[in-house]
Amino acid sequence: MRDKKETILLDAQLISVIDNYAFDAELPNGHRFVAFLRRNDQAGPLPQVGARYTVEMSPYDMSKGRLVIDQEQ
């Protein structure tokens, strides 16, 4: 049994807001998906539309991803 979590880190641009913690995002190759804000990052400032963020995605489901926000910025 595999204990490692398989994820892919990609750069994406936020296109629009769905709700407070979900966004439409687009990869540089044109692929669009829903990006969610991680629970730990919900207390901080909300991401801005048009900004580029790193997104963590599963190789098995490329329709959604999780925004990775660096707390040191």
Beta strands, then each sheet from edge to edge (+ up, - down):
strand 1: 8-19
strand 2: 22-26
strand 3: 32-37
strand 4: 52-58
strand 5: 61-68
sheet 1: 1+ 2- 3+ 5+ 4- 1+
end
